[in-house]
């Protein structure tokens, strides 16, 4: 079973790519993928959800 299904689903639902979230976190995409292999603490999930929301807002405002 995959870990962090809620985060993975949020990224997919937002029509984003993992590399976009990783870039906003300031890490490489492969490092982000490795982080997702193990269940993240809730504090990290909150930060990632905020990044997803910010990226979606940027795309909607033309900052894409």
KERO-227128 format. One record per residue (C-alpha): x, y, z. Coordinates in steps of 0.2 Angstrom, whole numbers, plus 5000, padded with zeros to 4 digits. Layout:
KERO-227128
XYZ ...
This chain:
KERO-227128
500050005000 500650174996 500950305009 500350485009 498950444998 498050605003 499550714997 499750614981 497850634977 497950824981 499350844969 498450744955 496750834959 497651004957 498350944940 500150974946 501750874944 502750814959 504250914952 503251074954 502851044972 504650984975 505351144967 504251254978 504851154993 506651184988 507151004985 507450894970 505950794962 506850634966 507050684984 505250734986 504750564978 505850474991 505050575005 503350515000 503850335002 503650345021 502150425029 502450605033 502150695049 500550805049 501650965050 502450925033 500850875026 500051045031 501551135023 501351035006 499551065006 499851255007 501151244993 499851144982 498551284986 499851424982 500351334966 498551314960 498151494964 499751554954 499051454939 497351524941 498051704941 499151674926 500751654936 500951474929 
